[in-house]
Amino acid sequence: MPPSNFPILLAAPRGFCAGVERAVSVVELALEARQPGDSRPVYVRHEIVHNATVVNDLRAKGAVFVEDTAEIPVGATAVYSAHGVSPQVREEAAARDLVTIDATCPLVSRVHAAVLRHAARGYTILFVGHAGHPEVEGVMGEAPGRVKVVESVADAESVAVDDPEHLAYATQTTLSLDDVSAIVGALQRRFPAIVGPGLGDVCYATQNRQEAVRELVEQGANVVLVVGSPNSSNSNRLREVAENAGARAYLLGTAASLEPAWLENASAVGVTAGASTPEPLVQGVIDRLKELGGGEVRTVETRPEDVFFAPPPMPSQRSAVRS
C-alpha cells in the first residue's frame, strides 16, 4: 500500500517546450484557416509531436496523420511535424502540388542548416542520435552520404572517416548535453580537429527538464513519475535520468496507468513531463496521487523558461504558394 500524506514534488520546467507549442498551434491554425464550409482535412506527415493525447485531440478536430507523403491527396494541405523532414520529402510534396506548412522546431531547423553548411565545405558530419528517429532521418537527408549516425560511445570509438581534418558533429535535439557528453568526448579525443555546434544549436528544453528531474531527487523524491508517451525520446530519457539519480522511475501516458504499487515506501513522489506532454495530463496524475494518499504539492523550479517561437503564416487551401 502507498504511504499516507507523502509530499508531491512538481518539476518546473516540465511539459510543452516552445517548439512543441508552436507545432501544435500550427495544426490548429491550419484547421481554423479553412474556408467556411470547407471540411477537407489538414494532413500531418508523421505525428506532429510524440504524444498520443495531443495527436488524438487534433485528429478529433479534423487533422489526418500519415507516415508517407504518397498518402496525401494531390493539392491537399499538409503540415510537416516538429521533427523536420528531408529535402526528398519536400520534393515529393511539390510533385503532389501540396500546400505545405512547416511546423519544424526552429532548433531542429538550425541543425539542418548546420549540416548543410558543413557538407558544403566538404565535411563529413557525425550525427549523435538514435537511428530511425524522424529527426535523424530528416537531418541525414540533407546531405546523403556525408552524414553518419553515432548512437553510442562504442560507435564513437569505431566510426571510420575518410578525412579527420574535415569533420563535424551535430546532435539530436531530444538529447541533452549530458546525454551526449561521453560520446562527444570520445569523438574529440579521436578527432581533435572535429567541429561542434554552437550553443545556440543546443536544445535548451531537453537540458532544462533533465536538470529539473535531478533536482526532484535531490529534494527527496525517491519515486519519480514521468508523464509522456512511450515513443517520446525525451520522456524516456527523463525516466532514465531519474533512475540514474537514484530514484525509482516510471513512464506513464495518463493517470489511468498509475499503479499504486509504484508508490510503496515513497518518501516523496516527483512528477515531471516530457516536452510533448500537455499540462492537463500532469494535473490528472497529481489528482490521482492525492487519491492515493498524496499530501502537499510543492513546485521545484530550477530554471525559468520564456522562449517563444512564432508560427509561420497560414496559407489557404485554395490559394497558396506551393513548396
Backbone torsions as a table, in degrees:
resi	resn	phi	psi	omega
1	MET	NA	143.4	176.6
2	PRO	-65.4	149.3	174.5
3	PRO	-66.9	164.1	179.4
4	SER	-98.1	146.9	173.8
5	ASN	59.5	32.5	177.2
6	PHE	-72.8	141.3	178.3
7	PRO	-70.0	148.6	176.9
8	ILE	-112.8	120.2	-179.4
9	LEU	-104.2	121.3	-174.4
10	LEU	-106.0	119.3	-176.4
11	ALA	-71.0	142.2	172.0
12	ALA	-142.6	121.0	7.7
13	PRO	-80.0	162.4	177.4
14	ARG	-156.6	167.2	171.0
15	GLY	66.9	-151.9	-172.0
16	PHE	-46.9	131.1	169.5
17	CYS	-98.9	176.0	-176.7
18	ALA	-63.7	-36.7	-180.0
19	GLY	-66.4	-38.6	178.2
20	VAL	-70.7	-43.9	176.5
21	GLU	-53.2	-45.9	-178.8
22	ARG	-64.5	-45.0	-176.7
23	ALA	-63.4	-44.9	179.7
24	VAL	-64.5	-42.0	-179.8
25	SER	-65.8	-31.0	178.2
26	VAL	-61.1	-46.1	179.6
27	VAL	-65.4	-42.7	179.4
28	GLU	-63.2	-42.4	178.8
29	LEU	-66.2	-37.5	178.1
30	ALA	-64.2	-38.0	176.7
31	LEU	-67.0	-40.6	-179.7
32	GLU	-69.8	-25.3	-175.8
33	ALA	-77.1	-7.9	178.6
34	ARG	-63.0	147.0	179.5
35	GLN	-65.5	151.4	177.5
36	PRO	-54.3	131.5	-179.6
37	GLY	85.2	-5.6	-179.1
38	ASP	-88.9	109.6	-177.4
39	SER	-102.1	8.9	179.8
40	ARG	-62.0	142.3	-177.8
41	PRO	-73.1	161.4	167.3
42	VAL	-101.8	124.9	-178.3
43	TYR	-90.1	144.2	177.9
44	VAL	-125.8	123.3	179.9
45	ARG	-83.2	114.2	-174.9
46	HIS	72.5	163.9	175.3
47	GLU	-57.8	131.8	-176.2
48	ILE	-58.0	-40.2	168.9
49	VAL	-143.9	162.7	-176.4
50	HIS	-86.3	75.2	173.5
51	ASN	-151.6	121.3	-174.3
52	ALA	-63.7	-37.6	-179.7
53	THR	-64.8	-44.5	178.4
54	VAL	-60.9	-46.9	-178.6
55	VAL	-61.9	-45.1	-178.5
56	ASN	-66.0	-37.3	177.4
57	ASP	-63.0	-43.5	179.6
58	LEU	-69.7	-35.2	177.3
59	ARG	-61.8	-39.4	179.6
60	ALA	-65.7	-24.7	179.9
61	LYS	-87.6	-6.3	176.6
62	GLY	121.6	3.7	177.5
63	ALA	-82.0	143.3	176.8
64	VAL	-120.0	123.5	-176.0
65	PHE	-99.2	131.0	-179.9
66	VAL	-132.5	159.8	177.9
67	GLU	-102.8	-16.4	-175.5
68	ASP	-128.9	134.6	179.1
69	THR	-58.1	-30.0	-179.0
70	ALA	-65.0	-17.3	178.8
71	GLU	-80.0	-10.4	-176.8
72	ILE	-91.9	127.6	-179.2
73	PRO	-60.6	147.6	178.1
74	VAL	-55.8	132.9	176.2
75	GLY	83.0	-0.9	-177.2
76	ALA	-78.0	169.9	174.6
77	THR	-89.3	132.5	-177.8
78	ALA	-133.9	137.8	178.1
79	VAL	-110.0	132.0	172.7
80	TYR	-83.0	138.1	-176.0
81	SER	-70.2	171.2	-178.6
82	ALA	-62.7	-18.7	-175.3
83	HIS	-79.5	-12.7	179.8
84	GLY	87.1	162.6	-180.0
85	VAL	-135.1	165.4	179.2
86	SER	-85.3	162.7	174.5
87	PRO	-56.6	-32.0	179.5
88	GLN	-61.0	-41.1	178.7
89	VAL	-64.2	-40.1	178.2
90	ARG	-63.9	-37.6	177.3
91	GLU	-66.0	-40.3	177.4
92	GLU	-62.7	-40.2	179.3
93	ALA	-64.8	-41.9	178.8
94	ALA	-63.5	-39.1	-179.3
95	ALA	-65.6	-26.9	178.6
96	ARG	-95.1	6.9	177.1
97	ASP	57.4	40.1	-178.9
98	LEU	-80.7	147.4	169.9
99	VAL	-88.2	107.9	-172.2
100	THR	-104.6	144.3	176.0
101	ILE	-128.1	127.8	-172.5
102	ASP	-97.9	110.7	177.6
103	ALA	-100.5	15.9	178.9
104	THR	-57.0	133.6	176.1
105	CYS	-57.7	132.2	179.6
106	PRO	-55.2	-30.0	178.6
107	LEU	-71.8	-34.3	174.0
108	VAL	-67.3	-39.8	178.5
109	SER	-61.2	-35.1	177.2
110	ARG	-64.1	-37.6	177.9
111	VAL	-64.7	-44.0	176.9
112	HIS	-56.8	-46.4	-177.8
113	ALA	-63.2	-40.0	179.8
114	ALA	-64.6	-41.9	179.0
115	VAL	-62.9	-41.2	177.9
116	LEU	-62.6	-41.9	179.6
117	ARG	-62.1	-46.1	-179.1
118	HIS	-65.1	-42.1	-179.6
119	ALA	-63.3	-38.0	179.6
120	ALA	-64.2	-24.0	179.0
121	ARG	-91.1	4.1	178.3
122	GLY	85.0	15.7	-178.3
123	TYR	-84.8	151.2	164.2
124	THR	-88.9	139.0	-178.5
125	ILE	-113.4	123.6	173.8
126	LEU	-94.9	115.4	-174.5
127	PHE	-102.1	115.0	-178.4
128	VAL	-84.3	111.8	-177.2
129	GLY	179.8	-171.7	-176.5
130	HIS	-101.3	118.1	178.4
131	ALA	-57.2	137.0	179.8
132	GLY	92.7	-16.7	176.3
133	HIS	-67.5	139.8	-176.5
134	PRO	-58.2	-33.5	177.6
135	GLU	-64.4	-42.7	-179.9
136	VAL	-64.6	-42.5	179.9
137	GLU	-62.4	-40.8	179.2
138	GLY	-64.4	-43.3	180.0
139	VAL	-65.2	-43.4	-179.5
140	MET	-60.9	-32.4	-179.7
141	GLY	-69.0	-16.4	180.0
142	GLU	-69.9	-29.3	-177.1
143	ALA	-145.9	71.2	-177.6
144	PRO	-55.4	133.6	179.4
145	GLY	87.8	-14.5	-178.6
146	ARG	-108.3	-9.8	-178.3
147	VAL	-110.5	127.6	175.7
148	LYS	-118.8	133.5	-179.4
149	VAL	-84.2	133.7	176.7
150	VAL	-120.7	114.1	-174.1
151	GLU	-100.8	-17.4	-172.1
152	SER	-151.9	171.7	174.9
153	VAL	-62.3	-38.0	178.2
154	ALA	-60.5	-40.7	176.0
155	ASP	-62.8	-42.7	-178.9
156	ALA	-62.6	-34.0	-179.2
157	GLU	-76.8	-20.3	-174.5
158	SER	-113.3	-13.9	-175.3
159	VAL	-61.1	137.3	-179.7
160	ALA	-105.7	138.0	177.5
161	VAL	-130.3	150.5	-177.6
162	ASP	-76.9	-37.3	-174.8
163	ASP	-136.3	94.5	-177.6
164	PRO	-62.8	-15.4	179.7
165	GLU	-84.1	-11.5	178.2
166	HIS	-127.3	76.2	-171.6
167	LEU	-141.6	138.4	177.8
168	ALA	-137.2	162.8	173.5
169	TYR	-132.9	155.7	174.4
170	ALA	-142.1	165.4	-175.8
171	THR	-132.1	148.3	174.3
172	GLN	-62.2	136.7	-172.6
173	THR	-71.0	-19.9	179.5
174	THR	-83.0	6.5	173.9
175	LEU	-109.9	140.4	-179.8
176	SER	-89.1	172.1	175.1
177	LEU	-58.3	-38.4	178.9
178	ASP	-65.5	-39.1	-179.9
179	ASP	-58.8	-40.2	-170.8
180	VAL	-101.2	-1.1	-171.6
181	SER	-60.2	-43.1	-178.8
182	ALA	-66.8	-39.4	179.6
183	ILE	-66.2	-47.2	179.9
184	VAL	-63.5	-38.3	178.4
185	GLY	-60.1	-41.5	178.3
186	ALA	-65.6	-40.4	178.6
187	LEU	-64.7	-42.6	-178.7
188	GLN	-67.3	-33.1	177.5
189	ARG	-69.3	-42.0	-178.8
190	ARG	-74.8	-34.2	-174.0
191	PHE	-128.7	82.0	-175.1
192	PRO	-57.6	-24.6	-177.6
193	ALA	-87.8	1.4	-175.7
194	ILE	-62.9	141.7	-178.3
195	VAL	-104.5	134.5	-179.0
196	GLY	-112.1	174.3	-179.7
197	PRO	-73.9	156.2	172.5
198	GLY	-76.5	166.2	-178.8
199	LEU	-59.6	-30.9	-179.2
200	GLY	-68.9	-13.2	179.6
201	ASP	-94.7	0.9	-178.9
202	VAL	-95.0	136.5	-179.1
203	CYS	-73.5	114.6	179.9
204	TYR	-65.0	-36.6	-170.8
205	ALA	-67.1	-41.3	-179.7
206	THR	-61.8	-48.2	-179.7
207	GLN	-62.1	-45.2	-176.9
208	ASN	-62.0	-42.0	-177.5
209	ARG	-70.1	-32.9	176.8
210	GLN	-71.2	-39.2	175.4
211	GLU	-59.3	-41.1	-178.5
212	ALA	-64.8	-37.3	178.4
213	VAL	-65.2	-43.5	178.0
214	ARG	-60.3	-36.8	-179.8
215	GLU	-68.9	-34.5	175.8
216	LEU	-56.7	-46.1	-179.2
217	VAL	-67.7	-40.0	178.1
218	GLU	-60.6	-33.5	-178.8
219	GLN	-83.3	0.8	172.9
220	GLY	116.1	0.6	179.0
221	ALA	-75.3	115.3	175.9
222	ASN	-99.1	-1.7	170.3
223	VAL	-130.2	130.7	179.1
224	VAL	-125.9	128.5	175.9
225	LEU	-105.7	125.6	178.3
226	VAL	-108.3	116.7	-180.0
227	VAL	-88.5	117.3	-178.0
228	GLY	178.5	165.1	-179.7
229	SER	-81.0	150.4	-179.1
230	PRO	-60.0	-27.0	-179.0
231	ASN	-93.1	10.0	178.0
232	SER	-88.3	114.7	-177.9
233	SER	-60.4	-47.5	-175.8
234	ASN	-70.2	-28.9	176.6
235	SER	-68.0	-42.6	177.1
236	ASN	-62.1	-37.1	179.1
237	ARG	-68.1	-35.3	177.3
238	LEU	-61.5	-40.9	176.8
239	ARG	-62.0	-43.9	179.8
240	GLU	-64.2	-39.6	179.1
241	VAL	-61.4	-43.0	179.2
242	ALA	-63.3	-42.0	179.0
243	GLU	-64.2	-43.1	-180.0
244	ASN	-65.3	-25.2	178.4
245	ALA	-82.0	-7.6	175.1
246	GLY	111.4	3.8	-179.1
247	ALA	-98.6	160.4	165.7
248	ARG	-80.9	130.5	-173.6
249	ALA	-132.2	144.1	-177.0
250	TYR	-136.8	141.3	176.0
251	LEU	-104.0	126.5	-179.7
252	LEU	-137.4	141.5	-178.3
253	GLY	-77.5	-39.4	-179.3
254	THR	-145.1	171.9	179.2
255	ALA	-61.0	-27.9	-178.4
256	ALA	-63.2	-21.9	-178.8
257	SER	-87.7	-4.6	-175.8
258	LEU	-72.1	121.7	179.7
259	GLU	-95.3	124.5	179.3
260	PRO	-55.0	-31.0	-179.2
261	ALA	-63.0	-23.8	179.0
262	TRP	-62.5	-24.9	-172.4
263	LEU	-91.6	1.3	-178.4
264	GLU	-57.7	131.2	179.7
265	ASN	61.0	26.2	178.8
266	ALA	-75.2	122.5	173.8
267	SER	-81.2	-33.8	173.0
268	ALA	-159.7	147.6	-179.3
269	VAL	-112.5	121.8	176.2
270	GLY	-91.1	144.0	179.4
271	VAL	-129.7	130.0	174.1
272	THR	-142.3	-178.6	-178.4
273	ALA	-150.9	146.0	176.4
274	GLY	-64.9	165.3	-173.9
275	ALA	-68.7	-10.4	178.3
276	SER	-110.7	16.6	-177.1
277	THR	-100.7	123.8	179.2
278	PRO	-72.6	148.7	-175.0
279	GLU	-59.7	-35.4	178.9
280	PRO	-57.5	-30.3	177.3
281	LEU	-67.1	-37.4	177.6
282	VAL	-64.6	-46.2	-179.5
283	GLN	-63.1	-33.4	176.3
284	GLY	-63.3	-39.8	177.7
285	VAL	-66.3	-40.7	178.6
286	ILE	-62.7	-42.9	178.3
287	ASP	-60.4	-40.5	179.5
288	ARG	-67.3	-38.5	177.2
289	LEU	-62.1	-38.7	178.6
290	LYS	-65.1	-37.0	176.8
291	GLU	-63.4	-30.2	-177.2
292	LEU	-92.2	9.4	175.3
293	GLY	113.3	3.8	179.8
294	GLY	-65.3	147.2	-179.1
295	GLY	-108.4	-127.2	-175.9
296	GLU	-62.0	138.9	174.6
297	VAL	-100.5	121.9	-179.6
298	ARG	-122.6	127.2	178.6
299	THR	-81.8	131.6	177.2
300	VAL	-111.4	101.8	-176.4
301	GLU	-100.0	128.5	179.9
302	THR	-106.8	-33.1	-176.4
303	ARG	-157.5	121.0	178.4
304	PRO	-69.7	149.0	177.3
305	GLU	-124.3	131.4	177.3
306	ASP	-136.3	27.1	-178.7
307	VAL	-77.3	139.0	177.0
308	PHE	-138.6	131.9	175.4
309	PHE	-114.3	117.4	-178.9
310	ALA	-69.8	142.4	177.2
311	PRO	-73.2	157.9	177.9
312	PRO	-73.6	164.6	175.6
313	PRO	-60.7	147.6	-179.1
314	MET	-95.5	119.1	173.1
315	PRO	-79.8	160.2	172.4
316	SER	-88.3	162.9	180.0
317	GLN	-73.5	-22.6	-173.9
318	ARG	-96.1	-24.8	179.5
319	SER	-142.5	110.9	-178.6
320	ALA	-158.8	157.6	174.2
321	VAL	-79.1	122.9	-179.7
322	ARG	-76.3	150.0	179.2
323	SER	-72.8	NA	NA
